[in-house]
């Protein structure tokens, strides 16, 4: 047969392919442009992306009566109403000011009433992550004077840092904390220790769900006295988790006090997946496998830190300015961690992320167009939460509730969400508004990446979230294809308000055209 004859035979097939491509193209235009790969749905509600880092004095210190540290100061609770989780920086020395003498309410070091703080947060539906960190003074005294730093490795000087027993003192403190604030009411009274009659021995108060083993143990910037290798930290966590599978005694390790409390590995400063992989390999060798064949890991949650900035673009790798989260490697890193987590059936958290507002800081949010740096901080933090929900992260905690020092240009010193006079910054406004609107919803899929259009669901309810992933004031027109829908409510975040601005919009012939901006816009399906 001739070549022309074959072409005639193929013509109907070619026309069919052309029709399909044309139809697909028109639908793509209706739903938005750009190639995208939708991530798997995330079963974590969006509220779990709205945690914050804070200290006990952020709740218990009363400015009217500074000596009263036993009762939560309610005006400080008010500014926490947008927060769904709190990562509490708890210095080990606060609850064990002298070796073997544990105090909680009041703590000998500071007089803080941790019972009251944790109880009040539970009443406010704020999930508590207690980060037991730093070395107490009595432990530091084992170090030479010129090597004493609160962030040293939590073992006496000269210990073999590859052996779990070297960390028994920290693991004993973790046991006492978990016995008191965990859910197990059947802890043997003979194992509970308090230092004085003011501190009543208690068990199973059921106020804290999660505990973290120290913080950024890969801290290379402080040298060998403070930095742990992955293998050393795994040994540390094995003691902290369950007393190295019970070998260190009945009163050692979180799980020996409360099997239900989740143990979170300390957030990694380096965001290095390989570090966690090495910890897992250590567990395979030294802890073996459980009866079901899974690795007997000494942590229940993988955890890392990431501050989005331009460090990748700098020849020195030192950041000079904060960058919108979507323009950094934040998504790629999250995916790598989630892949590892899925392999071992572990959730992944990010317990520190944030932007400074001091305009000399190398981690600063910048003014964009007519938006101040404060509003950019709000945009970028809200988009950080959306990014991590999209990528499958299970919890996120912003750094931090209050500034360390607004006037200090050092990175992270001015990351606060709230001012010292208890006023919400725009970031806290946006977080509160997003929690109230989207808090119970969870990410389902992404239908466009420029602008980013995510679909969230809660039962039968649906909300689309539209965001332009840029930092130059760009906008993008997008058409949502909504067959059968007559009306939507557009929700737009507002500075200085408790709730977003709402606009009822008609859907014409199943289509709704929206101008997306660098501030996320929320489109709720009405009817």
Residue pairs with C-beta under 8 A, 6 or more apart in sequence:
27 481
29 479
30 479
30 481
30 511
31 447
31 448
31 453
31 479
31 480
31 481
32 447
32 448
32 450
32 451
32 453
32 478
32 479
33 448
33 450
34 448
34 449
34 450
35 449
36 446
36 447
36 448
36 449
37 446
38 445
38 446
38 447
39 390
39 391
39 392
39 443
39 445
39 446
40 392
41 442
41 443
41 444
41 445
42 389
42 390
42 392
42 393
42 394
42 442
42 443
43 442
44 389
44 393
44 394
44 395
44 442
45 439
45 440
45 441
45 442
45 458
46 385
46 389
46 434
46 435
46 438
46 439
46 440
46 441
46 442
46 443
46 456
47 84
47 435
47 438
47 439
47 440
48 84
48 85
48 127
48 394
48 395
48 396
49 385
49 386
49 388
49 389
49 393
49 395
49 396
50 82
50 83
50 84
50 85
50 385
50 396
50 398
50 431
50 434
50 435
50 439
51 83
51 84
51 85
51 86
51 87
51 127
51 129
51 351
51 395
51 396
51 397
51 398
52 80
52 83
52 85
52 86
52 87
52 397
52 398
52 399
52 400
52 401
52 417
53 86
53 87
53 89
53 351
53 352
53 397
53 398
53 399
53 400
53 401
54 86
54 87
54 88
54 89
54 400
54 401
54 402
55 88
55 89
56 88
56 90
56 94
56 110
56 112
56 114
56 117
57 69
57 110
57 112
58 76
58 401
58 402
59 72
59 73
59 76
59 77
59 80
59 117
59 120
59 121
60 69
60 70
60 71
60 72
60 73
60 112
60 113
60 116
60 117
61 69
61 73
61 76
62 68
62 69
62 71
62 73
63 73
69 106
69 110
69 111
69 112
69 113
70 105
70 106
70 111
70 113
70 116
71 113
71 116
72 116
72 117
72 120
75 422
76 422
77 120
77 124
78 422
79 401
79 418
79 422
79 423
79 424
79 428
80 86
80 124
80 126
80 401
81 124
81 432
82 424
82 428
82 429
82 431
82 432
82 433
82 434
82 435
82 436
83 126
83 401
83 431
83 435
84 125
84 126
84 127
84 435
84 439
85 126
85 127
85 128
85 129
85 395
85 397
86 121
86 126
86 127
86 128
86 129
86 397
87 129
87 131
87 212
87 351
87 397
88 117
88 128
88 129
88 130
88 131
89 131
89 133
89 215
90 114
90 130
90 131
90 132
90 133
90 177
91 109
91 133
91 134
91 136
91 150
92 132
92 133
92 134
92 135
92 136
92 154
92 170
92 173
93 109
93 134
93 135
93 136
93 137
93 138
94 107
94 109
94 110
94 112
95 102
95 103
95 104
95 107
95 109
95 114
95 173
95 176
95 177
96 102
96 103
96 136
96 173
96 176
97 103
97 107
97 108
97 109
97 136
97 137
97 138
98 108
98 138
98 195
99 136
99 138
99 139
99 169
100 193
101 108
101 193
101 195
102 173
102 176
102 193
102 194
102 195
102 199
103 109
103 194
103 195
103 196
103 198
103 199
104 114
104 115
104 180
104 194
104 199
105 112
105 113
105 114
105 115
105 116
105 198
105 199
105 200
106 112
106 113
106 198
106 199
107 113
107 114
108 195
114 181
115 202
115 205
115 207
118 128
118 181
118 205
118 207
118 208
119 205
119 207
121 128
121 207
122 128
122 207
127 209
127 210
128 207
128 208
128 209
128 210
129 208
129 209
129 210
129 211
129 212
129 264
129 351
129 395
129 397
130 177
130 181
130 208
130 210
130 211
130 212
131 211
131 212
131 214
131 215
131 266
131 351
132 170
132 173
132 174
132 177
132 211
132 212
132 213
132 214
133 151
133 212
133 214
133 215
133 266
134 150
134 151
134 154
134 214
134 215
135 150
135 151
135 152
135 154
139 154
139 156
139 169
140 148
140 149
140 150
140 152
141 148
142 156
142 157
142 158
143 152
143 157
143 225
144 157
147 157
147 225
149 222
149 225
149 226
151 219
151 222
151 226
152 225
152 226
153 161
153 217
153 225
153 226
153 227
153 228
153 232
153 236
154 167
154 169
154 170
154 214
154 236
155 161
155 166
155 167
155 169
155 170
155 236
156 166
156 169
159 166
160 166
161 228
161 232
161 235
161 236
162 231
162 232
162 235
163 235
164 235
164 236
164 238
164 239
164 244
164 247
164 248
165 239
165 244
165 248
166 235
166 236
166 239
167 235
167 236
167 239
167 240
168 239
168 243
168 248
168 249
168 252
170 214
170 236
170 239
170 240
171 239
171 240
171 243
171 248
171 252
171 253
172 251
172 252
174 211
174 213
174 240
174 253
174 254
174 257
175 191
175 243
175 251
175 252
175 253
175 254
175 256
175 257
176 192
176 193
176 251
176 257
177 208
177 211
177 254
178 208
178 211
178 254
178 255
178 257
178 258
178 261
179 187
179 191
179 192
179 203
179 204
179 257
179 258
180 192
180 202
180 203
180 205
181 205
181 206
181 207
181 208
182 204
182 205
182 206
182 208
182 254
182 257
182 258
182 260
182 261
183 204
183 206
183 258
183 260
183 261
184 203
184 204
184 257
184 258
184 259
184 260
185 203
185 204
186 203
186 204
187 203
187 204
187 257
187 258
188 250
189 201
189 203
191 250
191 251
191 257
192 201
192 202
192 203
193 201
193 251
194 200
194 201
204 258
208 261
209 261
209 262
210 261
210 262
210 263
210 264
210 301
211 254
211 261
211 262
211 263
211 264
212 263
212 264
212 265
212 266
212 267
212 303
212 351
213 236
213 237
213 240
213 241
213 263
213 264
213 265
213 266
213 299
214 236
214 266
215 266
215 267
216 266
216 267
216 268
216 269
216 305
217 227
217 228
217 233
217 236
217 266
217 268
218 227
218 228
218 230
218 233
218 268
218 269
218 270
218 272
218 275
219 226
219 227
219 269
220 227
220 269
220 270
228 236
229 278
230 274
230 275
230 276
230 278
230 279
230 282
231 278
231 279
231 282
233 265
233 266
233 279
234 278
234 279
234 282
234 283
234 286
234 298
235 282
235 286
237 263
237 265
237 279
237 298
237 299
238 244
238 245
238 283
238 286
238 287
238 298
239 248
239 252
239 253
240 253
240 254
240 263
240 298
241 253
241 254
241 255
241 263
241 298
241 299
242 253
242 254
242 255
242 256
242 298
243 249
243 250
243 252
243 253
243 255
243 256
244 252
244 253
245 287
245 296
246 253
246 256
250 256
251 257
254 261
254 263
255 261
255 263
262 300
262 301
263 298
263 299
263 300
263 301
264 299
264 300
264 301
264 303
264 349
264 351
265 276
265 279
265 299
265 301
265 302
265 303
266 303
267 303
267 304
267 305
267 349
267 350
267 351
267 352
268 275
268 276
268 303
268 304
268 305
269 305
270 304
271 304
271 305
271 306
271 333
271 337
272 304
273 333
273 336
273 337
273 340
276 302
276 337
276 340
277 340
279 299
280 295
280 297
280 344
283 295
283 296
283 297
283 298
284 295
287 295
287 296
287 297
287 298
288 295
288 296
289 295
289 296
290 296
294 344
294 345
295 344
297 344
297 346
299 346
300 346
300 347
301 346
301 347
301 348
301 349
301 394
302 337
302 340
302 341
302 346
302 347
302 348
302 349
303 348
303 349
303 350
303 351
304 333
304 337
304 348
304 349
304 350
304 351
305 350
305 351
305 352
305 353
306 330
306 333
306 350
306 352
306 353
307 319
307 322
307 352
307 353
307 354
307 355
307 363
307 399
307 411
307 412
308 322
308 323
308 324
308 325
308 327
308 328
308 330
308 353
308 355
308 380
308 384
309 319
309 320
309 321
309 322
309 323
309 328
309 362
309 363
310 319
310 320
310 321
310 322
310 323
311 317
311 318
311 319
312 328
312 329
314 320
318 362
319 362
319 363
319 411
320 362
321 362
321 363
321 364
321 366
322 355
322 356
322 361
322 363
322 364
322 365
322 366
322 380
323 471
324 379
324 380
324 383
324 469
324 470
324 471
324 518
325 331
325 353
325 380
325 383
325 384
325 387
326 383
326 387
326 452
326 469
326 470
327 469
327 470
327 471
330 384
330 387
330 388
331 387
331 390
331 391
334 348
334 350
334 387
334 388
334 391
334 392
334 393
335 391
335 392
337 348
337 393
338 348
338 391
338 392
338 393
340 346
340 348
341 347
341 348
347 394
347 395
348 392
348 393
348 394
349 393
349 394
349 395
349 396
349 397
350 388
350 393
350 395
350 396
350 397
351 395
351 396
351 397
352 397
352 399
353 381
353 384
353 388
353 396
353 397
353 398
353 399
354 363
354 381
354 398
354 399
354 400
354 412
354 415
355 363
355 364
355 365
355 376
355 377
355 380
355 381
355 415
356 363
356 364
356 365
356 411
356 412
356 413
356 414
356 415
357 364
357 365
357 373
357 374
357 377
357 406
357 414
357 415
357 416
357 425
358 364
358 406
358 407
358 408
358 409
358 413
358 414
359 366
359 373
360 409
361 409
361 410
361 411
361 412
361 413
361 414
362 411
363 411
363 412
363 415
364 373
364 414
365 373
365 374
365 376
365 377
365 380
366 373
366 376
366 471
367 373
367 376
368 376
368 379
368 471
368 472
368 473
368 518
369 472
369 473
370 473
371 379
371 473
374 425
374 426
374 427
375 426
375 495
375 519
376 471
377 425
377 426
377 427
378 425
378 426
378 427
378 429
378 430
378 493
378 495
378 519
379 430
379 518
379 519
379 520
381 398
381 417
381 427
381 430
381 431
382 427
382 430
382 431
382 434
382 493
382 519
382 520
383 467
383 469
383 520
384 396
384 398
385 396
385 431
385 434
386 452
386 454
386 465
386 467
386 520
388 396
389 442
389 443
390 443
390 446
390 452
390 454
398 415
398 417
398 427
398 431
399 412
399 415
400 412
400 415
400 416
400 417
401 416
401 417
401 418
402 416
402 417
402 418
402 419
402 420
403 413
403 414
403 415
403 416
403 419
403 420
404 412
404 413
404 414
404 416
405 413
405 414
406 413
406 414
406 416
408 414
416 425
417 424
417 425
417 427
417 428
417 431
418 424
418 425
418 428
419 425
424 432
426 495
426 496
429 493
429 494
429 495
429 496
429 497
429 498
430 493
432 498
433 491
433 493
433 494
433 497
433 498
433 499
433 500
434 493
436 498
436 499
437 463
437 491
437 499
437 500
437 522
437 524
438 456
438 463
438 465
438 522
440 458
441 456
441 457
441 458
441 461
441 463
442 456
442 457
442 458
443 454
443 455
443 456
444 454
444 455
444 456
444 457
445 454
445 455
446 452
446 453
446 454
446 455
447 453
447 454
447 455
448 478
449 469
450 468
450 469
450 476
451 466
451 467
451 468
451 469
451 476
451 478
451 516
452 465
452 466
452 467
452 468
452 469
453 464
453 465
453 466
453 478
453 480
453 516
454 464
454 465
455 462
455 463
455 464
456 462
456 463
456 464
456 465
457 463
461 524
461 525
462 524
462 525
463 522
463 523
463 524
463 525
464 480
464 522
464 523
464 525
465 520
465 521
465 522
465 523
466 478
466 514
466 516
466 520
466 521
466 523
467 516
467 518
467 519
467 520
467 521
468 474
468 475
468 476
468 516
468 517
468 518
470 518
471 518
473 518
474 517
474 518
475 515
475 516
475 517
476 515
476 516
477 513
477 514
477 515
477 516
478 513
478 514
478 515
478 516
479 511
479 512
479 513
479 514
480 511
480 512
480 513
480 514
480 523
481 510
481 511
482 488
482 507
482 510
482 511
482 512
482 525
483 510
484 510
485 507
485 510
485 512
485 525
485 526
485 527
486 506
486 507
486 526
486 527
487 504
487 505
487 506
487 507
487 526
487 527
488 504
488 505
488 507
488 512
488 523
488 524
488 525
488 526
489 502
489 503
489 504
489 505
489 523
489 524
489 526
490 502
490 503
490 505
490 514
490 521
490 522
490 523
490 524
491 500
491 501
491 502
491 521
491 522
491 523
491 524
492 500
492 501
492 503
492 519
492 521
492 522
493 500
493 519
493 520
494 500
494 501
500 522
504 526
505 512
512 523
514 521
514 523
